[in-house]
Amino acid sequence: MKVKAVRLHGANDLRLDEFELPEITDDEILVKVVSDSVCMSTYKCAILGTEHKRVHPNVADHPAIMGHEMAGDIVKVGKNHQGKFKPGMKFTLQPALNYKGTMWSPGYSYEFFGGNATYCIIPAEVMELGCLLEYKGKAYYEASLAEPMSCSIGAINACYHTKMGVYIHEMGIKENGKLAILAGAGPMGLGAITYLLHRDVRPSMLVVTDIDQERLDRATELFPPAEYMAKGIELHFINTGKMDDPAEELIKITGGTGFDDVLCYAPVEAVIELSSAVLGRDGCLNFFAGPTDNKFTARINFYDVHYNSTHVLGTTGGNTDDMIESLELTAANRINPAVMVTHIGGLDAAADTILNLPNIPGGKKLIYNHLNMPLIALTDLRKKGAEDERYIKLADIVDAHKGLWCLEAEQYLLENFIDE
């Protein structure tokens, strides 16, 4: 069958291709991909090409489909999987496969498997690893966003703490502890915030820093500190760019103890050093944001590592359990992944969006693969209505949901914007 997909042909070489998808084998599944949210790691993959750890060396001859935060419908099931999966089921998947020691993943490594496609083929290893998940919700975007949410969930679950003389790590953030997310007002930070504020084990203090006041203002609007103070969580949104001594002032907010857990959401030397500087005793630093430079370094305080038991780890992606937790919390209306989304667009906008991602302000960019639509900010929908009145209706729906993307908006989009 003829399909369209944004594919990687080499470093900085993304193309919207139309090509023939082969017939599936007995061990594969054909899916229609409805939505895919754009990840910063996809940008890194696009600019690095074969220098990226997950990209296969012959990508020029066998281009890889981009995108891994996908959701859609199962179309056809190979006979080896017909007992569990059926045509018509909605799906999402955990892309961090780690199959037989490789780093291959959809969106980086496969010629016929990725999220920026109208249709794609899910290979046998995904089912073998239990990474293909039936999705029983209504909103495709929530299933797409379960993957980035799972990355933050995994980072929080991977934190750990110790006791002097006891060689056991107590996994997870410190319950009722003090937690900071540095460079945390971007889309992934917002996902972490909605999770931290509504999970069972929560901090008693959450400090979110950034140097972009607009992002901080939006975060404050989405998560009003007074509302969470009434629930027992002291919440602060702080612009460290306006501080003379950010480390001293952040520690002062903790009452002088420093933080039990720090999540570093930017691969920036100064942010990492600040993260190290504000750790309290037995403080755990998770370096969440992956750098593109394989020689990237930063200074951390090794005196504190030795005498104050501070420790550092890094996580990339989540696992299937993290993904399931995200889906379950979303279905229970305990978390709202839509706080991450600021733009929508069609497949024709995906390549430029990926290649220019660091230069596009706002949060998550959500691509609907069966639409032709420029990338557009949710705040610009009404202005776009001057050209096309359908955008006015879409703007009305979004405004009625506090400016957030929602099921009603998605349903209107899919019913009124697809020309097939």
N, C-alpha and C positions, 0 to 999 in steps of 0.2 A: 504494500500500500504506500501511497505517496504521503509523506509527512514533512512538516517544517520544523526546524530546530536551530537555535543559536549554537554554533559549534566553534571550538578552538582549533585553529590550524597552525598556530605558533604564537610566540610572545607578541602581545598587542594585536593579534589577528583573530578577531571574532567575526563570523559571518552568519547571516540568516540564510540558511541553505534549505533547498527543497530536494529531497532524495527518496530513494526507495527503501522502505523498511522490510527486512526479510521476514519470511513466515516463521512463526515461533516453533520451537521444538517441544517435545513432550515435557521438558523440564523448565519451561519458561512461561511467562505471563505477559500478555499484551495489555497495556493500560492507556487510557486517555488522561492526559495531564491537564487539569483545569487551572490550577494556580501554582505559582512558585514565588517565594519571597527571596530577594537578592541578599546574599551574604557577603560581608567584606572579604571572607576567604575566597570567594569566587573572583573578586577583583584581583586578589593576590595571584591566584592561579592564572588569570588572563594576562597579567603583565609579565609573569615569569615564564610562562610556557613550559618547556621541558625542564627548566631549572626548578620547577615545583616538585616536591617529593611525590605527589600523587599522580602526576601526568606521565603517561607512557612515552617512551622515546620516539616512537614512530607516529606521533600525532599528526604530522604533516600529511602522511598517507592515509591515516585512519583518524580523522578529526573527532574530538571528544565533545559530546553534548554537555553544555554548561548547566548549572543549577542542581541543587540537592535538597531544597526545602519545598518539597512537592506534595500535592494532593490531587486526587482525581477519582476516576471510575475504572474498575476492572472491566475489560472488554472481552478477552478470550483467555482461557486457562488451559495450559498443557495438561495432559491426562494424569501426570504424576502428582498434580496439586489440586485435582478437582474435588477431593474429599474435604478440603478446608476452604478453598476460595471459589467464588462463583461470579460469573458475569453479572454486572449491575452493582456489585459491592463498591462502596467508597473505600479508598485506601489512603494511607500515608506510610512513610517508612523511616527507619533509622539508617542514615547513610554511612555511619562510621562502622564499616563492615569488619575491618581487621581480619580479612579472610586468609587463613593459612600463612600468617606472618607478613602479608602484603599490606600496603596502605591504599590499595585501590578503593575508590568510592565513586558513586554516581556524581556527575557534575565535574569530574576531573579526569576520569580514567577509562570511560566506556564509549564506544562508538555509537551504540544504539540505546543507551540508558542514561537519562538525565532529565532534569526538571524543566529546562527551557525548551520544551518540545510539545508539539500537539499530541503525539502518541510516542510511546517508547516501549522497549522490551525489558522486563525485569528478569535478570539471569538467575540461574539455579541457586547460587550461593546466598542470595538474599533470603530466600525461603529456608534454605538449610540452616542459616544462622538465626532464624526467627525474627528477621528485621522487617518483613512486610507485615503491616498491621491493618486489620480491618478498622475502618473509621465509621462510627455509628452516629456521629453528629450531623448537623445540617450545613454548617458553614465551611466551605473548602478552605478559606483563609485561616481558620483556626487550626485546621490540620496541618497546613503549611507552616504556620508559626509554632507548632508543637516542636519542630526540630530546633530552631534557635532557642526556644524556651528550654529545651532539654539540655542545651549547652550550659546555660546559666544554672539550671538545677544541678547538673553534674558537677559544676565548679563548687557549688555550695555544699553538696554532699561529700565532695572530696576533701574539704577542709578537715583538719584533725587537731586534737589537743592531747597533751601528755601530763603525767604526774611524775614528780621527782622520784627516781629510783624504780619506777614501774615501766616495764618495757612493752607497754600496750598502748596503741594509739586509739583514742576515743574519737570515732569518726563523726564528722559534721561540725557545723558552727557551734559556738558556745551558746547554750540555751540561756536566754535573758542576758546575754553579754552585750558588748559594744562592738558594732560592725561598721566599717567604712567601705564605700565604693568610690574609688578615685577615678576621675574622668568618666563618671557614671551616669551622665544625663543624656547619653545617646540611646539609640534603639535597644541595644543589648542591655545596657544599664537599666532602662525602664522595665524591661522584662524581668531582670533580677529583682527590682524593687517590688513589682506586683507579687512576685513569688515570696520574697522574704516577709512581706507584710501580712500574707494570708496563709502561710504554711503552718503546720502544727508547732514546730520548734522555731521560735522567733527570737530576734534580739530585743533587748529593752531599749537600745539606742541604735539608730541607723543614720549615718552621716553620708551624704552624697555630695561629692565635689565635682566641679567642672570649671572651665574658664570661659564658657560660652553662656552669657547671661540669658539669652533667649531660650536656650535649652533648659536651663535651670528654672526659668519662669514657667515654662510648659510643664515641667515635672512637678512644680509646686501646685499648679492648677489641677493636675491629674491626681495628686496625692496630698491633699491639704494637711499640713502638720497638725492643726488643731483637732482634726477628726481622728488622727491616729494617737495623739496624746491621750484622748479619752479612752483609747483601747490599750493604753499602757506602753506605747512605743514612742519614745522621744525622737522625732524626725527632723533633720536639718538638711537644707539645700544651701551649699556654700560655694561662693566664687573665690577660689584660691588665688586667682589672678589679681585680686584686689588686696591680698594680704602681704605684709612686709616679711613675715616669718610664718609660712603656712604650717610647718611642723609644730612650732610652739603653740600656735593658736588652735590647731586641731586637738592637740593633747590637752589643752586647757578646757576644751568642751567636754572631754571625758572625765574631768575632775582630776587630771594628772596621772591617770592610770595608763593611758594609751589604749589602743584597740585590741580586742581579742581576735578579731578577724578583719583582714583587709583584702579586698578584691581590686586588683589593678586592671583597668579596662582600656589602657592605652599603651602601646609599645614605645614609650617615650622615656628616655633616661631619667629625666627630672621627676616624672611621675613614679617610676619604680623606686628612686631614692627617697622620695617623700613617703611612699608606702612603707619602706623599711624603717624610716625614722619615727613613724607614729605607732609602731607595734608596741603593745604592752607585753608583760611577762607571759610566756607560752603563746605569744601571738602567732597567728598563722597568716601568711601572705600567699595568696593565689595569684600568680601572674597569668591572667586570663587572655590577654590580647596577644596574638601571635605576630612576631615581626617578619618582615620579608628578607631582612639582612641576616644571613646565617653566621655572621660574625658579631651580631649585636650583643653588647655588654652594658652593664650598669653597676654602680657601687651599692653594696648593701653592708649593713653594720654587723661584722662578724664577732665583735665583742658581745653583742646581744645574742647572737646565735649560741655562743659558748656559755655565757653567764645567765642569760635570761630565757634560754630555751626557745627563742624565736625560730621559726622555720619557714621554708619557702617551697612551694610546689607550683606546677603549671598543669593546666588541663586544656584539652582541645576536644570539643564535641562532648556529647553525653552518651549514655548507653540506652538500650531499649527500655529498661526500667524507668529511666529519667523521662523518656518520651511518653511512656504510659502514664506516669505521674502527671505530666503536663496535660495530657488529654483528659484525665479524670478530674483534675482540679478545674480545668476550663469548663467541662460538662456540668460540674457542680456550681458554676458561677462564683468560684472562690478567687480565681485569677482572671484577668482580662488581657490576653495577648495583644488585642487591638491597640493598646497604648503605644506599641512599637511602630505602628503604620502611619506614615505621613503622605505617601504617594501611591498612585495606581497607574498602570499602563498596560499596553498590549505587547504581544511578542515582538512586534516590529520595533519597539522601543528598548528591548532588553539589552542588545549588544552595546549601544551607546551608554545605557544606564550602568552596566557593569564596568565598562572601561573608564567612566568618569565618576564612579561612585564617591570617592573622597571629596569631590568638588561639588556634590549636590547636597545642599543642606537638608536638615530634617532627619527623620528616622527611617524605618524600613520601607523599601520600595517593593510593592506587591504587583507581580506580573500575572495577567490572565492570558493564557497562551492561545486562546481561540478568538482573541480580539485584535483589531488594528486600532491602536489608540496611543497617542503620545504620552510620555510620562507626565503626569499632572499632580500637583500637590492638592491635597484635600481642601486646603484653604483657598485654592484657585478655581474650584469647581463652578462656583456661581459666576465668576468672571468669564469662564469658558462658555457659559450659557448664552452669551451674546452671539456666539456662532452656532450653537446647537442647543435647543431648548431641553433636550434630555438631561444635560448637565445641571440644569436648574432643579429638576426633580431629585437628582442625585444629591445635590447640595442641601436640599431641604431635609432629606433623610439623614445625612451626616450631621447637620446642625441639630436635629432633634435628638441625636445621640451624643451630645456634648462634643461634637467635632470629631468623633471617632468612627472608624470604619466598623461595619456591623453586618449582621446577616441580611437585614432588609436591603441595605445598599448593595450587597453582593448579588442578591436575587434580582434586584432591579437591573443591575449591570448585565447579568447573564441573560436576562429575558429581553433586553432592549438594545444591546450594543453589539451582539454577535451577528455578523453577516456571512452566513455559510449556506 
